């Protein structure tokens, strides 16, 4: 386990764990589905969307993923070596 994983938020870890379950290391998901997947609690949808972007940026900063948004879907690619 690398140091980046130890500092990830709970929500970021949930998204990373789901991404690792995909053999092709690519997760294509709607924004609302990613919010549910991350298990954010007690926030409104607008706040959740902003938080989702923060979570994805957190994973990107740790060089674990790259992502892009196309229309209403996020395409997240696992670039982690493990």
C-alpha contacts under 8 A as a table, 3 or more apart, distances in Angstrom:
res1	aa1	res2	aa2	distance
1	X	5	X	6.81
1	X	6	X	7.98
2	X	5	X	5.85
2	X	6	X	7.21
3	X	6	X	5.27
3	X	7	X	6.88
4	X	7	X	5.47
4	X	8	X	6.56
4	X	62	X	5.94
5	X	8	X	5.35
5	X	13	X	7.48
8	X	12	X	5.96
8	X	13	X	6.01
8	X	58	X	7.63
8	X	59	X	7.70
9	X	12	X	5.16
9	X	13	X	6.17
9	X	55	X	7.82
10	X	13	X	5.19
10	X	14	X	6.35
10	X	38	X	7.80
11	X	14	X	5.14
11	X	15	X	6.55
11	X	38	X	4.49
11	X	39	X	6.16
11	X	40	X	6.53
11	X	55	X	7.06
12	X	15	X	5.27
12	X	16	X	6.23
12	X	38	X	6.67
12	X	55	X	5.41
12	X	56	X	7.13
12	X	58	X	7.42
12	X	59	X	6.73
13	X	16	X	5.02
13	X	17	X	5.99
13	X	38	X	7.89
14	X	17	X	5.15
14	X	18	X	6.31
14	X	37	X	6.78
14	X	38	X	5.24
14	X	39	X	7.50
15	X	18	X	5.20
15	X	19	X	6.22
15	X	34	X	7.41
15	X	37	X	6.51
15	X	38	X	5.59
16	X	19	X	5.02
16	X	20	X	6.27
16	X	59	X	7.95
17	X	20	X	5.17
17	X	21	X	6.63
18	X	21	X	5.23
18	X	22	X	7.13
18	X	37	X	7.99
19	X	22	X	5.57
19	X	25	X	6.17
19	X	26	X	6.66
19	X	27	X	5.85
19	X	76	X	7.84
19	X	77	X	7.82
19	X	78	X	6.73
20	X	23	X	7.21
20	X	25	X	6.30
20	X	78	X	7.43
21	X	25	X	7.78
22	X	25	X	5.24
22	X	26	X	6.56
22	X	27	X	7.05
23	X	26	X	7.85
25	X	77	X	5.89
25	X	78	X	5.21
25	X	79	X	7.98
26	X	75	X	7.00
26	X	76	X	5.68
26	X	77	X	4.56
26	X	78	X	6.34
27	X	74	X	7.82
27	X	75	X	5.82
27	X	76	X	5.08
27	X	77	X	6.46
28	X	73	X	6.62
28	X	74	X	5.71
28	X	75	X	4.57
28	X	76	X	6.37
29	X	33	X	6.34
29	X	34	X	6.43
29	X	73	X	5.36
29	X	74	X	5.43
29	X	75	X	6.69
30	X	33	X	5.27
30	X	34	X	6.38
30	X	72	X	5.83
30	X	73	X	4.29
30	X	74	X	6.09
31	X	34	X	5.20
31	X	35	X	6.34
31	X	49	X	7.48
31	X	72	X	6.43
31	X	73	X	5.94
31	X	74	X	6.53
32	X	35	X	5.08
32	X	36	X	6.41
33	X	36	X	5.12
33	X	37	X	6.04
34	X	37	X	4.83
34	X	38	X	6.05
34	X	52	X	7.65
35	X	38	X	5.28
35	X	39	X	6.60
35	X	40	X	6.52
35	X	48	X	6.67
35	X	49	X	7.35
35	X	52	X	6.47
36	X	39	X	5.21
36	X	40	X	6.80
40	X	43	X	7.32
40	X	48	X	7.26
43	X	47	X	6.17
43	X	48	X	6.14
44	X	47	X	5.35
44	X	48	X	6.03
45	X	48	X	4.82
45	X	49	X	6.12
46	X	49	X	5.24
46	X	50	X	6.49
47	X	50	X	5.16
47	X	51	X	6.06
48	X	51	X	4.90
48	X	52	X	5.99
49	X	52	X	5.04
49	X	53	X	6.50
50	X	53	X	5.31
50	X	54	X	6.44
51	X	54	X	4.94
51	X	55	X	6.15
52	X	55	X	5.01
52	X	56	X	6.20
53	X	56	X	5.15
53	X	57	X	6.07
54	X	57	X	5.07
54	X	58	X	6.11
55	X	58	X	4.98
55	X	59	X	6.42
56	X	59	X	5.16
56	X	60	X	6.16
56	X	65	X	7.99
56	X	67	X	7.62
57	X	60	X	4.90
57	X	61	X	5.99
58	X	61	X	5.17
58	X	62	X	6.49
59	X	62	X	5.27
59	X	63	X	6.54
59	X	64	X	5.50
59	X	65	X	5.89
60	X	63	X	4.99
60	X	64	X	5.73
60	X	65	X	5.02
60	X	66	X	5.74
60	X	67	X	7.80
61	X	64	X	7.58
62	X	65	X	7.94
63	X	66	X	7.66
63	X	79	X	7.02
63	X	80	X	6.94
64	X	78	X	6.09
64	X	79	X	5.37
64	X	80	X	4.73
65	X	76	X	6.61
65	X	77	X	5.43
65	X	78	X	4.59
65	X	79	X	5.08
65	X	80	X	6.79
66	X	76	X	5.92
66	X	77	X	5.32
66	X	78	X	6.77
66	X	79	X	6.89
67	X	74	X	6.86
67	X	75	X	5.50
67	X	76	X	4.34
67	X	77	X	6.09
68	X	74	X	5.78
68	X	75	X	5.44
68	X	76	X	6.73
69	X	72	X	7.08
69	X	73	X	5.72
69	X	74	X	4.40
69	X	75	X	6.21
70	X	73	X	5.39
70	X	74	X	6.20
70	X	75	X	7.42
